[in-house]
Amino acid sequence: MEMNFEDKLSELETIVEKLEKGQLPLEESLELFEHAITLSRECNNMLKSAKQKVEKLIEEDNDLRSEEMSLN
């Protein structure tokens, strides 16, 4: 089953916390870092997709006028 955005972000935050502690062996740190990069890219792609959907809805609802969005 595919993880949703919130689950991926939560897992990414957990990995960052583990890495920041600096208590892991090098090999495990590298594996976690690689997984974190993958999760980060997936989250970024999900955000881009959501932004495009919202912009399309705004265009359709406002006579093809697109508005800038902040994802903060």
C-alpha positions in Angstrom: 0.0 0.0 0.0 1.3 3.4 -1.0 2.1 5.8 1.9 0.3 9.1 2.0 2.0 12.5 2.3 1.6 12.7 6.0 3.0 9.3 6.7 6.0 9.9 4.5 6.6 13.3 6.1 6.4 11.7 9.6 8.8 9.0 8.6 11.2 11.6 7.2 11.0 13.6 10.5 11.8 10.4 12.5 14.8 9.7 10.3 16.1 13.2 10.7 15.8 13.0 14.5 17.8 9.7 14.5 20.5 11.2 12.2 20.8 14.4 14.3 21.5 12.3 17.4 24.7 11.0 15.8 24.6 7.7 17.6 24.1 5.4 14.6 26.9 3.4 12.9 28.0 4.9 9.6 26.5 2.2 7.4 23.0 2.6 9.1 23.3 6.4 8.9 24.0 6.2 5.1 21.1 3.8 4.6 18.7 6.1 6.5 20.1 9.2 4.7 19.4 7.5 1.3 15.9 6.6 2.4 15.3 10.2 3.7 16.4 11.6 0.3 13.9 9.3 -1.4 11.1 10.3 1.0 12.0 14.0 0.5 11.7 13.7 -3.3 8.4 11.8 -3.0 7.0 14.4 -0.7 8.1 17.2 -3.0 6.5 15.5 -6.0 3.3 15.1 -4.1 3.3 18.8 -3.1 3.9 19.8 -6.8 1.0 17.6 -7.9 -1.3 19.1 -5.3 -0.3 22.6 -6.3 -1.0 21.9 -9.9 -4.4 20.5 -9.1 -5.3 23.6 -7.0 -4.0 25.9 -9.7 -6.2 24.1 -12.3 -9.2 24.4 -10.1 -8.6 28.1 -9.6 -8.1 28.6 -13.3 -11.4 26.8 -14.0 -13.2 28.7 -11.3 -11.8 32.2 -12.1 -12.0 32.5 -15.9 -8.5 30.9 -16.4 -6.8 33.3 -13.9 -4.0 31.6 -12.0 -3.1 32.8 -8.5 0.2 32.3 -6.7 0.1 29.9 -3.8 2.4 29.6 -0.7 2.9 26.1 0.6 4.1 27.3 4.0 
